[in-house]
Amino acid sequence: MFDSHCHLNFQVFSETYDKVIASAKARGVTHIMIPGTDIETSKKAILITQDYLNLFASVGIHPTKDLEAIDLDKTMYILAELLANAKVKAIGEIGLDYYHYRSPSKIQKLFFLAQIKLALKLEKSVIVHNRHAGDDLLKVLDDIWQDYFEKKMVFHCCEVNYAVLSFATTKKVFIGVDGDKTKQEFIQKVPLESLVIETDSPYITPEPFRSQKVFPNEPKNIVFIAQKVAEIKKVSLETVISHTTKNACDLFQLT
């Protein structure tokens, strides 16, 4: 299984990530992508991946950061340097957030566009965060879209938004499915060839642990997400694992 989005670089895992990785491997997790949300966590993601064959990093500036306090040009230079590391397969997570945010939409769009352009220039994949910003997100992507991004972009923890789903299926953008049980009807409408699975650890703990308020979520719990997807789509667990692992490998250009 491929956990396509897992924040082992966050503080909650600072003393335990080696054990968490071992537990995930024992549960059948073969690949993990660790996304950055700022320069510090991007560097941490790279550091964690160095000793593991199938762990990979992405680097980027999350839209909920205080973007007005960040020098955009300097940050793009640093990200470009980090992207030279062989373990770094994507820029992300980047995007727009109109729910939890400190920066106005105009500044968020500037950072989003700059990072997308950097991904295009350096031929990297893109992990997109969207929260309550679907209309603006699609406008930005429509304006900058190039065929290069087909199968090299994912809408991480995709919100229930059918305009976003339509864009994704038309443009061959992957949809990230997490442990949020409110999305089951939406998941049913996402083609299997468009799906990747993710824990978004340490957040969005899936059932049966969500009801028990278990925290932090861990990549070993990806199996419960895969099982739920199989149940929703009425296919075997093996089919879900096979398709989503291949999709994530395609997404991050590992094949």
C-alpha positions, 0 to 999 in steps of 0.5 A: 500500500502507498500512503500518498500523504503522511506528515511524519515530519510534524512535531508529534512524530519527532521522537517516534517516526522510526517506530511508526514507519516500522509499524506501517511496514509490518501492516503492508505499507510499502511506500510513503510520501511525506509533504512539507508545509514550510521550509522547516518541515520540508527539510525534515521530510527530506531528512526522514526519507534518507534512510528508507528506500520507498519513503519520499518527500515533497517540499512547499509552502502551505496556504495557511502560513503567514505568507505576508511575512515570507519573502517569496523570491527567496523562498522559491530559491530555497525550494528549488535547491531542495527539489534537487534532492533525489528523494524529493518528488513533488511540490506540496502541499500548496494551494488555497485555504479560505477556512483556516488562513492568515493571508488574503486570497491574493497573496495565497494565489501568488504563492500557489502560482509561483510554486506551480510554475516551479514544479513545471520548470523542474518537472516535479509533481504537485500536491494541491491543498484546497479548503473552501476555495474550489472556485478560485482554485479551478480558475488558477489551474485553468489559467496555468494548465499545461498537459504536463500536469496530467497524472502528475497532480493530486487534489489531496484530501479532496473536498466533496466538490463535484466541479473539482471532481469534473476538472480532475477526471477531465484533466487526469488529476488524481483524487486523494481519499482519506479517512473522513467517513462523510465523503463516502457518496463522493468516493463512489463517484470517483473513478478507481483510475483517479484514486490515491489513498492517504492517511494525512497523518497525524490527522483524519484518523479513520474508523474504527479509531476515529470514534475512540478519538485516537491520536495521532493517526498513523500510516499503518491505518491506510489499510482501513481506508483501503477497506472502506474504498473497496466496500464503497466501490464493491471491489476487492481490497486487492483491487483497491491496493493494486490500483491506488499503489500504481496511481500513486507511483504514476503521480510521483513519477516512480514508474 
